[in-house]
């Protein structure tokens, strides 16, 4: 059994005190001129006290226990006949207990209102209430719904360390002063839809267990959520952050939605979240979004100043030097950040750092060639396996591939396993849409002096051109040949394989029918004039003879090899060839240097910096 609490510092009622179990008794403050609190006054004394109250009177009922009827009697005594609503001056309800509904609806608190450490066992109803001075609910406990809908707080509003065990509704409320919710605990739905924070909104170290929504909320001052923990989904759709310079670091175990939000000044967002939705957000100044664990969707966001999205490798550090606790992600394998979509974004001022872009949708992004990629930004790759159970066999060499090419290839008839299927709702882009995307990313990599990466995107661009529906058959044939021979000048192994095959074919053909049977002999003929004189000789050479007998000898192989090697470097071998051999050599001198050049080009594209 827990020890009884200490006596309050104000003169109290002591009703029900028991030396053994509760020596303090009732903690209610004494009504002036009486020896009991309002709850334990005699009926006649209570009626006399209430009759003396007028609208705007100061009341002090610290530690008092209120039933529905008792609270209604107090508020009726303070009701303004002109408006029909109660008006209170200074109202002290420290450590008061409200056993029934605390119905302060449309009540006006003209002076300070203190509900510090108060306990609300049922609904706390402050709908349309007005607090003209400070409102203090620090350490208060709301066991039922806390309804502050359309309430107005003209001064400081303090809900620090308050506990909301049921729904907390602040819909359409207005905080003209600072709103202090530091270390508050929201155990159920927390709703701040349409709420206006004209001063600072301070939710430092607050805990939200269920869905939390700030939809259409307006933050005209600071929005401090440092070390806040959201265990459910959190929604800031269409919220306005007019002057907030920093939001977070915070932890959100569910989905954090900023879609449609507007940021009016330079801001830094620091989130450890499961998913971040930033669709159609508007950024009026420079911004930096630092993330951990998240998948971020930035589709159709609008910004005219530099914006950076970066993955934070180490836990966020708070202003007091402590690391942000990331308990909801204790089992997560790594804190990497993935980008789901950049569609519709003007990437001219966008910087991505250390992000996983393997699932990112790029089709429709504007000025993608000006995108800056910093650190280790990774893309998806082609399936690496060789598929022998089809004709012809298929093998995809490793290269950077856009997620949308995965989706397109997976949707084709007879698609190879390994290409990722598009999830529902992402749309589908084909070669016509993807070719310019690859081209723009290639230029972005080239501008960043990352030539090997640019080579992968050039390959992707050529692949999309080859598969596009708007090119003539002749052009498709040329591109297919270019792809087959050297992978668009990007695959040295393919070009070298064709070169080796061409050389072997040349050697075999030369040995079979290109080399002469033997070295043709030269003959000299002339006529001696009668009576002597000058003799004129004509030197002639026999035509090379087609080979007979065994054509595949070591000597003939050596000669054929010399002819072929000379052809590769575009030189004539000087060997005696048959007519067929001459044409074979001419063909070899035309094709093999080209294949060698394609191999050299591919190697150059891979090692160039």
C-alpha positions as CSV (number, residue, x, y, z in Angstrom):
1,X,0.0,0.0,0.0
2,X,1.4,3.4,-1.0
3,X,2.1,6.0,1.6
4,X,-0.4,8.8,1.8
5,X,0.6,12.0,0.1
6,X,1.8,15.0,2.1
7,X,-0.5,17.7,3.2
8,X,-0.9,20.6,0.8
9,X,0.6,24.0,1.5
10,X,-2.7,25.7,1.7
11,X,-5.2,25.5,4.6
12,X,-7.2,22.5,3.9
13,X,-10.4,20.8,4.9
14,X,-9.2,17.6,6.6
15,X,-12.6,16.0,6.2
16,X,-12.3,12.2,6.5
17,X,-8.9,12.3,8.1
18,X,-7.8,9.0,9.7
19,X,-4.6,8.8,11.8
20,X,-3.9,5.3,10.5
21,X,-4.8,5.4,6.8
22,X,-5.0,9.1,5.8
23,X,-3.9,11.7,8.4
24,X,-4.4,14.5,5.9
25,X,-8.0,13.9,4.9
26,X,-9.6,16.2,2.3
27,X,-7.1,18.4,0.6
28,X,-9.7,21.0,-0.5
29,X,-8.8,24.6,0.3
30,X,-11.0,26.2,3.0
31,X,-13.7,28.5,1.8
32,X,-13.1,31.9,3.3
33,X,-14.7,32.3,6.7
34,X,-15.4,28.5,7.0
35,X,-13.6,25.4,8.2
36,X,-14.4,23.2,5.2
37,X,-13.9,23.1,1.5
38,X,-16.7,23.8,-0.9
39,X,-17.5,20.1,-1.3
40,X,-18.0,19.6,2.4
41,X,-19.7,22.9,3.4
42,X,-23.1,22.7,4.9
43,X,-25.8,23.3,2.4
44,X,-26.8,26.6,3.8
45,X,-23.2,27.8,3.9
46,X,-22.6,26.6,0.3
47,X,-25.7,28.4,-0.9
48,X,-24.6,31.6,0.8
49,X,-21.1,31.4,-0.7
50,X,-22.5,30.8,-4.2
51,X,-25.0,33.7,-3.8
52,X,-22.1,36.0,-3.2
53,X,-20.4,35.1,-6.5
54,X,-20.8,37.4,-9.5
55,X,-19.5,37.1,-13.1
56,X,-15.7,37.7,-13.1
57,X,-15.2,36.8,-9.4
58,X,-12.0,35.2,-8.4
59,X,-12.4,31.6,-7.1
60,X,-10.0,29.4,-5.2
61,X,-10.9,25.7,-5.0
62,X,-7.5,24.0,-4.9
63,X,-7.6,20.4,-4.0
64,X,-11.5,20.3,-4.0
65,X,-13.4,17.4,-5.4
66,X,-16.1,18.4,-7.8
67,X,-19.2,16.4,-8.9
68,X,-21.2,17.4,-11.9
69,X,-23.8,19.2,-9.8
70,X,-21.3,21.1,-7.7
71,X,-19.3,22.4,-10.7
72,X,-22.6,23.4,-12.4
73,X,-23.7,25.3,-9.4
74,X,-20.4,27.3,-9.3
75,X,-20.5,28.1,-13.0
76,X,-24.2,29.1,-12.8
77,X,-23.3,31.5,-10.1
78,X,-20.7,33.1,-12.4
79,X,-22.9,33.2,-15.5
80,X,-23.2,36.5,-17.2
81,X,-26.8,37.3,-17.9
82,X,-25.9,39.2,-21.0
83,X,-24.2,36.3,-22.8
84,X,-25.5,33.3,-20.8
85,X,-21.9,32.1,-20.4
86,X,-19.8,32.0,-17.2
87,X,-17.1,34.5,-16.6
88,X,-14.3,33.8,-14.1
89,X,-11.6,36.0,-12.8
90,X,-8.5,34.2,-11.4
91,X,-9.4,30.5,-11.1
92,X,-7.3,28.2,-8.9
93,X,-8.1,24.5,-9.3
94,X,-4.6,23.1,-8.4
95,X,-4.9,19.4,-7.6
96,X,-8.7,19.6,-7.9
97,X,-10.5,16.4,-8.8
98,X,-13.4,16.4,-11.3
99,X,-15.3,13.2,-10.8
100,X,-18.0,13.9,-13.5
101,X,-17.9,15.9,-16.6
102,X,-15.8,19.1,-16.2
103,X,-18.1,21.2,-18.3
104,X,-16.3,24.5,-18.9
105,X,-17.8,25.0,-22.4
106,X,-17.9,28.6,-23.6
107,X,-16.5,29.8,-20.2
108,X,-14.3,32.9,-20.2
109,X,-11.3,33.0,-17.8
110,X,-10.5,36.7,-17.5
111,X,-7.4,36.1,-15.3
112,X,-5.0,33.3,-14.8
113,X,-6.6,29.8,-14.8
114,X,-4.6,27.2,-12.9
115,X,-5.5,23.4,-13.2
116,X,-2.1,22.3,-12.2
117,X,-2.0,18.6,-11.1
118,X,-5.8,18.5,-11.5
119,X,-7.5,15.1,-12.2
120,X,-10.3,14.8,-14.7
121,X,-12.0,11.4,-14.2
122,X,-14.4,11.9,-17.0
123,X,-14.8,14.3,-20.0
124,X,-13.0,17.6,-19.6
125,X,-15.1,20.0,-21.8
126,X,-13.5,23.3,-22.7
127,X,-15.1,23.7,-26.1
128,X,-15.1,27.4,-27.1
129,X,-13.6,28.4,-23.8
130,X,-11.5,31.6,-23.7
131,X,-8.4,32.0,-21.5
132,X,-7.5,35.7,-21.5
133,X,-4.4,35.2,-19.3
134,X,-2.2,32.2,-18.6
135,X,-3.8,28.8,-18.6
136,X,-1.8,26.2,-16.5
137,X,-2.6,22.5,-16.9
138,X,0.8,21.3,-15.9
139,X,0.8,17.7,-14.5
140,X,-2.9,17.5,-15.0
141,X,-4.4,14.0,-15.7
142,X,-7.3,13.6,-18.2
143,X,-8.7,10.2,-17.8
144,X,-11.6,10.9,-20.2
145,X,-11.8,13.0,-23.3
146,X,-10.1,16.4,-23.2
147,X,-12.1,18.6,-25.5
148,X,-10.5,22.1,-26.2
149,X,-12.2,22.5,-29.6
150,X,-12.3,26.1,-30.7
151,X,-10.8,27.2,-27.4
152,X,-8.8,30.5,-27.4
153,X,-5.6,30.9,-25.3
154,X,-4.7,34.6,-25.2
155,X,-1.7,34.1,-23.0
156,X,0.7,31.3,-22.1
157,X,-0.9,27.8,-22.2
158,X,1.0,25.3,-20.1
159,X,0.2,21.6,-20.6
160,X,3.7,20.4,-19.6
161,X,3.8,16.8,-18.3
162,X,0.1,16.5,-18.7
163,X,-1.4,13.1,-19.3
164,X,-4.2,12.5,-21.8
165,X,-5.4,8.9,-21.4
166,X,-8.2,9.3,-23.8
167,X,-8.7,11.6,-26.9
168,X,-7.2,15.0,-26.8
169,X,-9.1,17.4,-29.1
170,X,-7.7,20.8,-29.8
171,X,-9.5,21.2,-33.1
172,X,-9.6,24.9,-34.4
173,X,-8.1,26.2,-31.2
174,X,-6.0,29.3,-31.1
175,X,-2.8,29.8,-29.0
176,X,-1.9,33.5,-29.1
177,X,1.0,32.9,-26.6
178,X,3.4,30.1,-26.2
179,X,1.8,26.6,-26.2
180,X,3.8,24.5,-23.8
181,X,3.3,20.7,-24.2
182,X,6.8,19.6,-23.1
183,X,6.8,16.0,-21.8
184,X,3.1,15.7,-22.3
185,X,1.8,12.1,-22.8
186,X,-1.0,11.5,-25.3
187,X,-2.3,7.9,-24.8
188,X,-5.0,8.1,-27.5
189,X,-6.0,10.2,-30.5
190,X,-4.5,13.7,-30.4
191,X,-6.2,16.1,-32.8
192,X,-4.9,19.6,-33.6
193,X,-6.8,20.0,-36.8
194,X,-7.0,23.7,-37.9
195,X,-5.2,24.8,-34.7
196,X,-3.3,28.1,-34.9
197,X,-0.1,28.6,-32.9
198,X,0.8,32.3,-33.0
199,X,3.6,31.9,-30.5
200,X,6.0,29.0,-30.1
201,X,4.5,25.5,-30.1
202,X,6.7,23.5,-27.7
203,X,6.2,19.7,-27.8
204,X,9.7,18.8,-26.5
205,X,9.9,15.2,-25.3
206,X,6.1,14.8,-25.8
207,X,4.8,11.2,-26.4
208,X,2.0,10.4,-28.8
209,X,0.8,6.8,-28.7
210,X,-1.9,6.7,-31.3
211,X,-2.8,8.7,-34.4
212,X,-1.7,12.4,-34.2
213,X,-3.0,15.0,-36.6
214,X,-2.0,18.6,-37.2
215,X,-3.9,18.9,-40.4
216,X,-4.4,22.5,-41.5
217,X,-2.5,23.6,-38.4
218,X,-0.7,27.0,-38.6
219,X,2.7,27.5,-36.8
220,X,3.5,31.2,-36.9
221,X,6.4,30.8,-34.5
222,X,8.7,28.0,-33.6
223,X,7.5,24.4,-33.9
224,X,9.7,22.6,-31.5
225,X,9.2,18.8,-31.5
226,X,12.7,18.0,-30.3
227,X,12.9,14.4,-28.8
228,X,9.2,13.9,-29.3
229,X,8.0,10.3,-29.9
230,X,5.1,9.4,-32.2
231,X,4.3,5.7,-31.9
232,X,1.5,5.9,-34.5
233,X,0.9,7.8,-37.7
234,X,1.4,11.6,-37.6
235,X,-0.2,13.9,-40.1
236,X,0.8,17.5,-40.9
237,X,-1.1,17.7,-44.2
238,X,-1.7,21.3,-45.4
239,X,0.0,22.6,-42.3
240,X,1.8,26.0,-42.5
241,X,5.2,26.5,-40.9
242,X,5.6,30.3,-41.3
243,X,8.8,30.9,-39.4
244,X,9.9,27.5,-37.9
245,X,13.6,27.1,-38.4
246,X,13.9,23.6,-37.0
247,X,11.4,20.7,-36.6
248,X,12.8,17.8,-34.7
249,X,14.8,15.7,-34.2
250,X,11.8,13.4,-33.5
251,X,10.9,9.8,-33.8
252,X,7.9,8.5,-35.6
253,X,7.3,4.7,-35.7
254,X,4.5,5.1,-38.3
255,X,3.9,7.3,-41.3
256,X,4.8,11.0,-41.0
257,X,2.7,13.0,-43.5
258,X,3.7,16.5,-44.6
259,X,1.8,16.4,-47.9
260,X,0.6,19.9,-48.9
261,X,2.5,21.6,-46.1
262,X,4.0,25.1,-46.6
263,X,7.4,26.2,-45.2
264,X,7.8,29.9,-45.2
265,X,11.4,30.2,-44.1
266,X,14.7,28.4,-44.0
267,X,14.2,25.2,-42.1
268,X,15.9,22.0,-41.0
269,X,13.8,18.8,-40.5
270,X,15.3,15.9,-38.6
271,X,13.2,12.8,-38.5
272,X,13.7,9.1,-37.6
273,X,10.5,7.8,-39.3
274,X,9.1,4.7,-41.0
275,X,7.8,6.7,-44.0
276,X,7.8,10.4,-44.8
277,X,5.2,11.8,-47.2
278,X,6.1,15.2,-48.7
279,X,3.8,15.3,-51.7
280,X,3.0,18.7,-53.0
281,X,4.9,20.5,-50.2
282,X,6.0,24.1,-50.8
283,X,9.3,25.4,-49.7
284,X,9.9,29.2,-49.9
285,X,13.5,29.2,-48.6
286,X,16.4,26.8,-48.3
287,X,15.7,23.6,-46.5
288,X,17.5,20.5,-45.3
289,X,15.8,17.2,-44.5
290,X,17.9,14.8,-42.5
291,X,16.4,11.3,-42.1
292,X,17.0,7.9,-40.6
293,X,15.2,4.7,-41.5
294,X,12.6,6.4,-43.7
295,X,11.2,5.9,-47.1
296,X,10.4,9.4,-48.4
297,X,7.9,10.4,-51.2
298,X,8.7,13.8,-52.6
299,X,6.4,13.8,-55.6
300,X,5.2,17.2,-57.0
301,X,7.0,19.2,-54.3
302,X,7.7,22.8,-55.2
303,X,10.8,24.7,-54.2
304,X,12.8,27.5,-55.8
305,X,15.8,27.4,-53.4
306,X,18.4,24.7,-52.6
307,X,16.8,21.7,-50.8
308,X,18.9,18.8,-49.5
309,X,17.6,15.4,-48.6
310,X,20.2,13.4,-46.7
311,X,20.6,10.2,-44.8
312,X,22.0,10.6,-41.3
313,X,24.4,7.7,-40.5
314,X,24.6,8.3,-36.7
315,X,21.7,9.0,-34.3
316,X,20.6,12.6,-34.0
317,X,22.2,14.6,-31.2
318,X,19.9,16.8,-29.1
319,X,20.8,20.3,-27.9
320,X,21.8,19.0,-24.5
321,X,24.3,16.6,-26.1
322,X,22.3,13.4,-25.6
323,X,21.5,11.1,-28.5
324,X,17.9,10.8,-29.6
325,X,16.4,7.6,-28.4
326,X,15.2,5.4,-31.3
327,X,13.4,2.6,-29.4
328,X,10.8,1.9,-32.1
329,X,13.6,1.1,-34.5
330,X,15.8,-1.0,-32.2
331,X,15.2,-4.1,-34.4
332,X,15.8,-2.2,-37.8
333,X,18.7,-3.7,-39.7
334,X,20.1,-0.3,-40.8
335,X,19.2,3.4,-40.7
336,X,19.3,3.8,-44.5
337,X,16.9,6.1,-46.3
338,X,15.0,5.3,-49.4
339,X,13.4,7.6,-51.9
340,X,10.0,6.4,-53.3
341,X,9.3,9.2,-55.8
342,X,10.6,12.5,-57.3
343,X,7.9,12.8,-60.0
344,X,6.9,16.3,-60.8
345,X,9.8,17.9,-58.9
346,X,12.0,20.6,-60.4
347,X,15.4,19.1,-59.5
348,X,17.4,22.2,-60.5
349,X,18.1,22.9,-56.8
350,X,17.8,19.4,-55.4
351,X,20.7,17.7,-53.6
352,X,20.5,14.0,-52.6
353,X,23.1,12.6,-50.3
354,X,23.6,9.0,-49.3
355,X,20.2,7.8,-50.3
356,X,18.9,4.5,-51.7
357,X,17.3,5.4,-55.1
358,X,16.6,1.8,-56.1
359,X,12.9,2.2,-55.9
360,X,12.6,5.9,-56.9
361,X,10.2,7.0,-59.6
362,X,11.9,9.7,-61.8
363,X,9.5,10.0,-64.8
364,X,8.1,13.5,-64.9
365,X,11.0,15.1,-63.0
366,X,12.0,18.5,-64.4
367,X,15.6,19.6,-64.9
368,X,16.8,16.1,-63.8
369,X,20.1,16.8,-65.5
370,X,20.9,19.4,-62.8
371,X,20.2,17.0,-59.9
372,X,23.2,16.8,-57.6
373,X,24.0,13.4,-56.1
374,X,26.4,13.4,-53.1
375,X,27.9,10.5,-51.2
376,X,26.8,6.9,-51.7
377,X,23.5,7.2,-53.7
378,X,22.6,3.8,-55.0
379,X,20.3,2.6,-57.8
380,X,18.7,-0.7,-58.5
381,X,20.6,-3.2,-60.8
382,X,19.6,-5.6,-63.5
383,X,19.0,-9.3,-62.7
384,X,22.4,-11.0,-62.7
385,X,21.4,-14.6,-63.5
386,X,21.8,-16.3,-66.9
387,X,18.5,-17.8,-68.2
388,X,19.3,-20.9,-70.2
389,X,15.8,-22.3,-70.4
390,X,14.8,-20.1,-73.3
391,X,16.0,-19.4,-76.8
392,X,18.0,-17.4,-77.2
393,X,19.5,-17.6,-73.7
394,X,19.5,-14.3,-71.8
395,X,22.0,-12.7,-69.5
396,X,21.8,-9.2,-68.1
397,X,25.1,-7.6,-67.2
398,X,25.3,-5.6,-64.0
399,X,24.4,-1.9,-64.5
400,X,22.4,0.8,-62.7
401,X,18.7,0.5,-63.6
402,X,15.8,2.7,-62.8
403,X,12.9,1.2,-60.9
404,X,10.6,2.2,-63.7
405,X,12.6,0.0,-66.2
406,X,12.1,-2.8,-63.7
407,X,8.4,-2.2,-63.8
408,X,8.2,-2.0,-67.5
409,X,10.2,-5.1,-68.2
410,X,8.3,-7.1,-65.6
411,X,5.0,-6.2,-67.5
412,X,6.2,-7.4,-70.8
413,X,5.1,-10.8,-72.3
414,X,7.6,-13.5,-71.5
415,X,9.3,-11.3,-68.9
416,X,12.4,-12.7,-67.2
417,X,12.2,-13.4,-63.5
418,X,14.2,-10.9,-61.5
419,X,12.6,-7.7,-62.7
420,X,10.5,-6.1,-60.0
421,X,6.8,-5.7,-60.5
422,X,5.3,-2.2,-60.0
423,X,3.2,-1.9,-56.8
424,X,-0.4,-0.7,-57.2
425,X,-0.8,3.0,-57.8
426,X,2.7,4.0,-59.0
427,X,1.7,4.2,-62.6
428,X,3.6,2.8,-65.5
429,X,6.2,4.5,-67.7
430,X,7.5,3.0,-71.0
431,X,10.6,3.4,-73.1
432,X,9.4,6.7,-74.6
433,X,9.2,8.2,-71.1
434,X,12.3,6.6,-69.7
435,X,14.8,7.4,-72.5
436,X,14.9,11.2,-71.6
437,X,15.1,10.3,-67.9
438,X,18.2,8.1,-68.5
439,X,19.7,10.9,-70.7
440,X,19.2,13.5,-68.0
441,X,20.7,11.3,-65.3
442,X,23.6,10.5,-67.6
443,X,24.4,14.2,-67.9
444,X,24.1,14.7,-64.2
445,X,26.7,12.0,-63.6
446,X,28.9,13.5,-66.3
447,X,28.7,16.9,-64.8
448,X,29.7,15.3,-61.5
449,X,32.7,13.7,-63.2
450,X,31.4,10.2,-62.5
451,X,31.9,8.7,-66.0
452,X,31.4,5.0,-65.1
453,X,28.0,5.9,-63.6
454,X,27.2,7.9,-66.7
455,X,28.0,4.9,-68.8
456,X,25.3,2.9,-67.1
457,X,22.7,5.5,-67.8
458,X,23.9,5.9,-71.4
459,X,23.3,2.1,-71.7
460,X,19.8,2.5,-70.3
461,X,19.1,5.4,-72.6
462,X,20.1,3.3,-75.6
463,X,18.1,0.4,-74.4
464,X,15.0,2.5,-74.1
465,X,15.6,4.0,-77.6
466,X,15.9,0.5,-79.0
467,X,12.6,-0.6,-77.5
468,X,10.7,2.6,-78.2
469,X,7.7,2.4,-80.6
470,X,8.4,5.6,-82.4
471,X,11.6,4.7,-84.3
472,X,11.9,3.3,-87.8
473,X,12.7,-0.4,-88.3
474,X,16.0,0.6,-89.9
475,X,17.1,2.6,-86.9
476,X,16.0,-0.2,-84.6
477,X,18.1,-2.6,-86.7
478,X,21.2,-0.5,-86.3
479,X,20.7,-0.1,-82.6
480,X,20.2,-3.8,-82.2
481,X,23.4,-4.5,-84.1
482,X,25.2,-1.9,-82.0
483,X,23.9,-3.6,-78.8
484,X,24.7,-7.1,-80.0
485,X,28.3,-6.2,-81.0
486,X,29.4,-4.1,-78.1
487,X,26.6,-3.2,-75.7
488,X,26.4,0.3,-77.3
489,X,30.1,0.7,-76.8
490,X,29.9,-0.1,-73.1
491,X,30.7,-3.8,-73.0
492,X,34.3,-4.5,-73.8
493,X,33.9,-8.3,-73.2
494,X,31.2,-8.5,-75.8
495,X,33.2,-6.6,-78.4
496,X,36.3,-8.7,-77.7
497,X,34.2,-11.9,-77.9
498,X,33.0,-10.9,-81.4
499,X,36.5,-9.9,-82.3
500,X,37.8,-13.3,-81.3
501,X,35.1,-15.0,-83.2
502,X,35.8,-12.9,-86.3
503,X,39.5,-13.7,-86.1
504,X,38.9,-17.4,-85.7
505,X,36.5,-17.4,-88.6
506,X,39.0,-15.4,-90.7
507,X,41.8,-17.9,-89.9
508,X,39.6,-20.9,-90.7
509,X,38.5,-19.4,-94.0
510,X,42.0,-18.4,-95.0
511,X,43.3,-21.9,-94.3
512,X,40.4,-23.4,-96.2
513,X,40.4,-21.3,-99.3
514,X,42.2,-18.1,-98.9
515,X,45.9,-19.0,-98.9
516,X,47.5,-20.1,-102.2
517,X,48.8,-23.7,-102.7
518,X,52.3,-22.4,-102.8
519,X,54.3,-19.3,-103.5
520,X,53.6,-18.4,-107.2
521,X,56.8,-18.5,-109.3
522,X,58.0,-15.6,-111.3
523,X,58.9,-16.1,-115.0
524,X,60.9,-13.8,-117.3
525,X,60.3,-13.8,-121.1
526,X,62.1,-11.8,-123.8
527,X,63.1,-11.6,-127.4
528,X,66.7,-11.3,-128.7
529,X,66.7,-9.1,-131.8
530,X,68.3,-10.6,-135.0
531,X,71.9,-9.5,-135.2
532,X,72.1,-8.7,-131.5
533,X,71.1,-5.6,-129.6
534,X,69.0,-4.7,-126.6
535,X,67.0,-7.5,-125.0
536,X,63.7,-6.7,-123.2
537,X,62.4,-9.0,-120.6
538,X,58.8,-9.2,-119.2
539,X,58.6,-10.4,-115.6
540,X,55.3,-12.2,-114.8
541,X,54.0,-14.1,-111.8
542,X,51.7,-17.0,-111.8
543,X,48.2,-16.6,-110.4
544,X,47.8,-18.1,-106.9
545,X,46.4,-21.5,-107.0
546,X,43.6,-22.8,-104.9
547,X,44.8,-25.2,-102.3
548,X,44.5,-28.9,-102.7
549,X,45.2,-31.7,-100.3
550,X,45.5,-31.0,-96.5
551,X,44.7,-27.4,-96.0
552,X,44.8,-27.3,-92.2
553,X,48.5,-27.5,-91.5
554,X,50.6,-25.7,-89.0
555,X,52.4,-23.7,-91.8
556,X,49.1,-22.6,-93.2
557,X,47.7,-21.7,-89.8
558,X,50.8,-19.5,-89.1
559,X,50.3,-17.7,-92.4
560,X,46.5,-17.3,-91.8
561,X,47.2,-15.9,-88.3
562,X,49.6,-13.3,-89.6
563,X,47.1,-12.2,-92.2
564,X,44.4,-11.9,-89.5
565,X,46.5,-10.1,-87.0
566,X,47.5,-7.6,-89.6
567,X,43.9,-7.1,-90.6
568,X,43.0,-6.3,-87.0
569,X,45.3,-3.3,-87.1
570,X,44.2,-2.4,-90.6
571,X,47.4,-3.5,-92.3
572,X,48.1,-5.7,-95.4
573,X,49.9,-8.9,-94.7
574,X,51.7,-9.2,-98.0
575,X,50.8,-12.9,-98.2
576,X,49.9,-14.5,-101.5
577,X,46.1,-15.0,-101.4
578,X,43.6,-16.5,-103.7
579,X,40.8,-14.4,-105.0
580,X,38.6,-15.7,-102.2
581,X,41.3,-14.9,-99.7
582,X,41.6,-11.4,-101.0
583,X,37.9,-10.7,-100.3
584,X,38.2,-12.4,-96.9
585,X,41.1,-10.2,-96.0
586,X,39.3,-7.1,-97.2
587,X,36.3,-8.0,-95.0
588,X,38.5,-8.7,-92.1
589,X,40.3,-5.4,-92.5
590,X,37.0,-3.6,-92.4
591,X,35.2,-5.4,-89.5
592,X,37.9,-6.4,-87.0
593,X,39.4,-3.0,-86.5
594,X,35.9,-1.7,-85.8
595,X,35.4,-4.4,-83.2
596,X,38.8,-3.6,-81.6
597,X,37.8,0.0,-81.5
598,X,34.5,-0.7,-79.8
599,X,36.4,-2.8,-77.2
600,X,38.8,0.0,-76.5
601,X,36.0,2.5,-76.4
602,X,34.1,0.4,-73.8
603,X,37.2,0.1,-71.6
604,X,37.8,3.8,-71.9
605,X,34.2,4.5,-70.8
606,X,34.7,2.4,-67.7
607,X,38.0,3.8,-66.5
608,X,37.6,7.5,-67.5
609,X,37.4,10.0,-64.7
